[in-house]
Amino acid sequence: MKFVALVAIINEEREEEAISIAKEAGAGAVTILKGRNLGLKAKKIFFGLTLEENVSLLIFILPKKLSLVVMKALRRAINIDDSENSALIFTLPLGHVAGLNLEELHKFESEIKNIL
């Protein structure tokens, strides 16, 4: 089974929504990293404080076929094509994976059987 890392960079406010959508689409565990989005535009300053956009980086390790299902579900629900939503979703191929939970691996197998 080939695995990929599906990475979703989304506004922090939509983190729980995105995790829920991904799990409904078949994703299992997720690793969450916090960050700030430093874009090309100048940041807003309010009473001397710079307002930066806080983002969550969600990393899912998924079988390749299942990753496309999860990506499509996230793309539709978060509406990343809308210019107001600054989100980015992409996958990276993984050559070797160790440490996957057997229970999660069996879940992936059943999810892929349902897709096929």
NUSE-648964 format. One line per field, with one value per atom (N, C-alpha, C): residue number from 1; residue in one letter; x, y, z. Coordinates in nm, 3 decimals. Atoms other than C-alpha are relative to their C-alpha. Layout:
N
resi = c(NUM	...)
resn = c(A	...)
px = c(X	...)
py = c(Y	...)
pz = c(Z	...)
***
This chain:
116
resi = c(1	1	1	2	2	2	3	3	3	4	4	4	5	5	5	6	6	6	7	7	7	8	8	8	9	9	9	10	10	10	11	11	11	12	12	12	13	13	13	14	14	14	15	15	15	16	16	16	17	17	17	18	18	18	19	19	19	20	20	20	21	21	21	22	22	22	23	23	23	24	24	24	25	25	25	26	26	26	27	27	27	28	28	28	29	29	29	30	30	30	31	31	31	32	32	32	33	33	33	34	34	34	35	35	35	36	36	36	37	37	37	38	38	38	39	39	39	40	40	40	41	41	41	42	42	42	43	43	43	44	44	44	45	45	45	46	46	46	47	47	47	48	48	48	49	49	49	50	50	50	51	51	51	52	52	52	53	53	53	54	54	54	55	55	55	56	56	56	57	57	57	58	58	58	59	59	59	60	60	60	61	61	61	62	62	62	63	63	63	64	64	64	65	65	65	66	66	66	67	67	67	68	68	68	69	69	69	70	70	70	71	71	71	72	72	72	73	73	73	74	74	74	75	75	75	76	76	76	77	77	77	78	78	78	79	79	79	80	80	80	81	81	81	82	82	82	83	83	83	84	84	84	85	85	85	86	86	86	87	87	87	88	88	88	89	89	89	90	90	90	91	91	91	92	92	92	93	93	93	94	94	94	95	95	95	96	96	96	97	97	97	98	98	98	99	99	99	100	100	100	101	101	101	102	102	102	103	103	103	104	104	104	105	105	105	106	106	106	107	107	107	108	108	108	109	109	109	110	110	110	111	111	111	112	112	112	113	113	113	114	114	114	115	115	115	116	116	116)
resn = c(M	M	M	K	K	K	F	F	F	V	V	V	A	A	A	L	L	L	V	V	V	A	A	A	I	I	I	I	I	I	N	N	N	E	E	E	E	E	E	R	R	R	E	E	E	E	E	E	E	E	E	A	A	A	I	I	I	S	S	S	I	I	I	A	A	A	K	K	K	E	E	E	A	A	A	G	G	G	A	A	A	G	G	G	A	A	A	V	V	V	T	T	T	I	I	I	L	L	L	K	K	K	G	G	G	R	R	R	N	N	N	L	L	L	G	G	G	L	L	L	K	K	K	A	A	A	K	K	K	K	K	K	I	I	I	F	F	F	F	F	F	G	G	G	L	L	L	T	T	T	L	L	L	E	E	E	E	E	E	N	N	N	V	V	V	S	S	S	L	L	L	L	L	L	I	I	I	F	F	F	I	I	I	L	L	L	P	P	P	K	K	K	K	K	K	L	L	L	S	S	S	L	L	L	V	V	V	V	V	V	M	M	M	K	K	K	A	A	A	L	L	L	R	R	R	R	R	R	A	A	A	I	I	I	N	N	N	I	I	I	D	D	D	D	D	D	S	S	S	E	E	E	N	N	N	S	S	S	A	A	A	L	L	L	I	I	I	F	F	F	T	T	T	L	L	L	P	P	P	L	L	L	G	G	G	H	H	H	V	V	V	A	A	A	G	G	G	L	L	L	N	N	N	L	L	L	E	E	E	E	E	E	L	L	L	H	H	H	K	K	K	F	F	F	E	E	E	S	S	S	E	E	E	I	I	I	K	K	K	N	N	N	I	I	I	L	L	L)
px = c(0.085	0.000	0.090	-0.079	0.145	-0.065	0.049	0.114	0.047	-0.036	0.118	-0.027	0.031	0.127	-0.089	0.091	-0.175	0.018	-0.025	-0.097	-0.105	0.098	-0.368	0.041	-0.032	-0.274	-0.123	0.129	-0.588	-0.001	0.018	-0.705	-0.028	0.013	-0.686	-0.146	0.142	-1.058	-0.073	0.068	-1.149	0.063	-0.074	-0.919	-0.092	0.089	-1.186	-0.093	0.088	-1.418	0.075	-0.079	-1.141	0.032	-0.030	-1.047	-0.125	0.126	-1.411	-0.033	0.027	-1.453	0.094	-0.099	-1.132	-0.032	0.033	-1.237	-0.124	0.119	-1.579	0.034	-0.041	-1.400	0.091	-0.079	-1.193	0.137	-0.132	-0.884	0.000	-0.015	-0.753	0.062	-0.069	-0.505	0.053	-0.053	-0.380	0.104	-0.098	-0.076	-0.025	0.034	-0.142	0.119	-0.106	0.124	-0.061	0.050	0.055	0.103	-0.091	0.200	-0.067	0.051	0.157	0.018	-0.007	0.088	0.059	-0.064	0.328	-0.008	0.022	0.193	0.074	-0.064	0.298	-0.055	0.062	0.058	0.052	-0.040	0.153	-0.104	0.091	0.005	-0.069	0.076	-0.260	0.059	-0.048	-0.151	-0.115	0.113	-0.406	0.054	-0.055	-0.299	0.142	-0.140	0.064	0.027	-0.017	0.003	-0.018	0.012	0.061	-0.095	0.097	-0.232	0.043	-0.043	-0.104	-0.103	0.094	-0.310	0.060	-0.044	-0.272	-0.057	0.042	-0.286	0.031	-0.026	-0.298	0.048	-0.054	-0.094	-0.043	0.052	-0.279	0.072	-0.073	-0.076	-0.067	0.062	-0.252	0.088	-0.069	-0.069	-0.110	0.112	-0.306	0.046	-0.025	-0.310	-0.029	0.010	-0.277	-0.144	0.137	-0.630	-0.092	0.085	-0.791	0.034	-0.040	-0.592	-0.076	0.074	-0.770	-0.144	0.136	-1.110	-0.002	-0.007	-1.008	0.029	-0.034	-0.854	-0.122	0.119	-1.170	-0.103	0.096	-1.388	0.042	-0.049	-1.169	-0.013	0.005	-1.153	-0.143	0.139	-1.532	-0.049	0.054	-1.609	0.064	-0.068	-1.347	-0.006	0.013	-1.399	0.129	-0.131	-1.030	0.014	-0.007	-1.098	-0.051	0.048	-1.265	0.119	-0.115	-1.017	0.003	0.006	-1.133	0.062	-0.055	-1.019	0.144	-0.140	-0.644	0.034	-0.029	-0.597	0.081	-0.081	-0.359	-0.003	0.002	-0.390	0.085	-0.085	-0.130	0.042	-0.049	0.014	0.148	-0.140	0.369	0.013	-0.015	0.464	0.096	-0.086	0.616	0.060	-0.069	0.876	-0.010	0.002	0.883	-0.078	0.080	0.643	0.015	-0.009	0.698	-0.079	0.069	0.492	-0.149	0.146	0.138	-0.069	0.081	-0.116	-0.071	0.065	-0.248	-0.150	0.143	-0.603	-0.031	0.019	-0.568	0.027	-0.032	-0.411	-0.118	0.118	-0.713	-0.115	0.104	-0.943	0.024	-0.034	-0.758	-0.037	0.031	-0.795	-0.149	0.146	-1.172	-0.051	0.039	-1.204	0.028	-0.037	-1.023	-0.090	0.093	-1.243	-0.134	0.126	-1.547	0.011	-0.020	-1.399	-0.006	-0.003	-1.340	-0.135)
py = c(-0.117	0.000	0.123	-0.123	0.340	0.107	-0.103	0.623	0.137	-0.140	1.001	0.078	-0.094	1.286	0.108	-0.105	1.508	0.115	-0.117	1.857	0.105	-0.107	2.118	0.117	-0.121	2.471	0.088	-0.070	2.648	0.101	-0.095	2.935	-0.077	0.068	2.837	-0.016	0.006	2.911	-0.118	0.108	2.635	-0.136	0.124	2.368	-0.116	0.108	2.163	-0.046	0.033	2.180	-0.086	0.074	2.058	-0.141	0.133	1.770	-0.087	0.075	1.663	-0.045	0.033	1.673	-0.110	0.101	1.474	-0.136	0.128	1.208	-0.062	0.052	1.176	-0.059	0.048	1.125	-0.122	0.122	0.839	0.017	-0.022	1.000	-0.051	0.046	0.867	0.108	-0.093	1.039	0.120	-0.123	1.391	0.059	-0.076	1.587	0.146	-0.141	1.956	0.086	-0.097	2.227	0.140	-0.138	2.595	0.089	-0.091	2.877	0.132	-0.131	3.225	0.011	-0.021	3.319	0.138	-0.126	3.585	0.013	-0.012	3.674	0.119	-0.111	3.935	0.136	-0.126	4.200	0.043	-0.054	4.428	-0.038	0.040	4.321	0.123	-0.108	4.531	0.030	-0.041	4.730	0.067	-0.049	4.799	0.036	-0.048	5.010	-0.048	0.038	4.927	-0.149	0.145	4.551	-0.047	0.055	4.366	-0.119	0.109	4.143	-0.098	0.102	3.825	-0.112	0.109	3.538	-0.128	0.127	3.229	-0.114	0.113	2.904	-0.131	0.136	2.534	-0.082	0.089	2.286	-0.141	0.134	1.951	-0.100	0.101	1.647	-0.135	0.132	1.320	-0.096	0.105	0.999	-0.094	0.074	0.823	-0.084	0.071	0.561	0.096	-0.093	0.733	0.017	-0.010	0.650	0.074	-0.065	0.764	0.149	-0.140	1.089	0.090	-0.079	1.207	0.026	-0.015	1.149	0.106	-0.096	1.343	0.140	-0.131	1.624	0.065	-0.054	1.666	0.046	-0.036	1.671	0.131	-0.123	1.937	0.119	-0.109	2.143	0.054	-0.041	2.146	0.073	-0.054	2.216	0.134	-0.122	2.483	0.103	-0.089	2.633	0.077	-0.064	2.701	0.082	-0.078	2.844	0.143	-0.133	3.145	0.084	-0.084	3.434	0.042	-0.037	3.509	-0.107	0.110	3.167	-0.025	0.027	3.144	-0.138	0.138	2.770	-0.064	0.073	2.533	-0.147	0.144	2.154	-0.067	0.072	1.928	-0.134	0.129	1.578	-0.015	0.033	1.450	-0.152	0.146	1.092	-0.042	0.055	0.883	-0.130	0.121	0.624	-0.114	0.102	0.438	0.054	-0.040	0.447	-0.107	0.092	0.290	0.059	-0.045	0.309	0.020	-0.012	0.301	-0.099	0.084	0.163	-0.105	0.107	-0.175	0.023	-0.028	-0.073	0.102	-0.102	0.233	-0.057	0.063	0.026	-0.083	0.079	-0.210	0.092	-0.097	0.093	0.052	-0.046	0.221	-0.104	0.106	-0.115	-0.007	0.006	-0.118	0.125	-0.122	0.246	-0.009	0.011	0.171	-0.101	0.097	-0.135	0.066	-0.072	0.094	0.095	-0.092	0.341	-0.077	0.081	0.066	-0.063)
pz = c(0.000	0.000	0.000	0.008	-0.101	0.087	-0.090	0.151	-0.045	0.023	0.120	0.127	-0.108	0.365	-0.061	0.044	0.309	0.099	-0.083	0.440	-0.033	0.018	0.491	0.089	-0.074	0.592	-0.006	-0.005	0.707	0.114	-0.110	0.926	0.128	-0.129	1.290	0.044	-0.040	1.338	-0.062	0.071	1.092	0.026	-0.028	1.240	0.037	-0.045	1.419	-0.112	0.113	1.117	-0.102	0.098	0.885	0.048	-0.056	1.116	-0.007	0.004	1.139	-0.142	0.141	0.760	-0.048	0.042	0.704	0.062	-0.065	0.956	-0.062	0.067	0.792	-0.137	0.132	0.459	0.008	-0.015	0.606	0.062	-0.061	0.760	0.143	-0.138	1.088	0.085	-0.089	1.315	-0.078	0.060	1.250	0.094	-0.077	1.361	-0.030	0.015	1.421	0.042	-0.030	1.405	-0.011	0.002	1.476	-0.069	0.068	1.269	-0.029	0.042	1.128	-0.150	0.145	0.769	-0.026	0.036	0.645	-0.151	0.144	0.301	-0.059	0.072	0.047	0.043	-0.040	0.178	0.136	-0.130	0.464	0.105	-0.109	0.797	0.059	-0.062	0.969	0.137	-0.131	1.270	0.072	-0.079	1.543	0.138	-0.128	1.843	0.023	-0.012	1.773	-0.005	0.007	1.754	-0.143	0.135	1.430	0.004	0.005	1.343	-0.109	0.095	1.181	0.001	0.014	1.055	0.059	-0.058	1.275	-0.083	0.081	1.082	0.072	-0.047	1.161	-0.118	0.101	0.965	0.041	-0.030	0.961	-0.089	0.075	0.857	0.023	-0.003	0.775	-0.078	0.075	0.673	-0.049	0.059	0.432	-0.118	0.126	0.158	-0.116	0.113	-0.178	-0.050	0.053	-0.299	0.096	-0.099	0.024	0.012	-0.013	0.025	-0.098	0.098	-0.290	0.046	-0.052	-0.128	0.110	-0.111	0.184	-0.053	0.057	-0.022	-0.066	0.066	-0.230	0.102	-0.104	0.083	0.069	-0.063	0.245	-0.094	0.098	-0.072	-0.015	0.014	-0.107	0.126	-0.124	0.259	0.039	-0.038	0.317	-0.111	0.116	-0.030	-0.022	0.013	-0.086	-0.128	0.123	-0.430	0.020	-0.033	-0.265	0.046	-0.032	-0.241	0.147	-0.142	0.116	0.090	-0.079	0.241	-0.041	0.032	0.257	0.053	-0.037	0.262	-0.112	0.096	0.092	0.040	-0.026	0.061	-0.106	0.094	-0.096	0.059	-0.046	-0.076	-0.036	0.024	-0.056	0.004	-0.003	-0.148	0.112	-0.106	0.131	-0.050	0.045	0.042	0.100	-0.105	0.372	0.119	-0.116	0.666	0.107	-0.114	1.007	0.115	-0.120	1.323	-0.014	0.013	1.184	0.092	-0.088	1.427	-0.085	0.077	1.307	-0.013	0.005	1.393	-0.109	0.103	1.171	-0.138	0.128	0.894	-0.049	0.038	0.897	-0.040	0.035	0.889	-0.142	0.134	0.580	-0.104	0.096	0.408	-0.027	0.021	0.466	-0.072	0.071	0.353	-0.149	0.141	0.028	-0.070	0.059	-0.033	-0.030	0.022	0.005	-0.119	0.113	-0.245	-0.132	0.123	-0.501	-0.021)
***
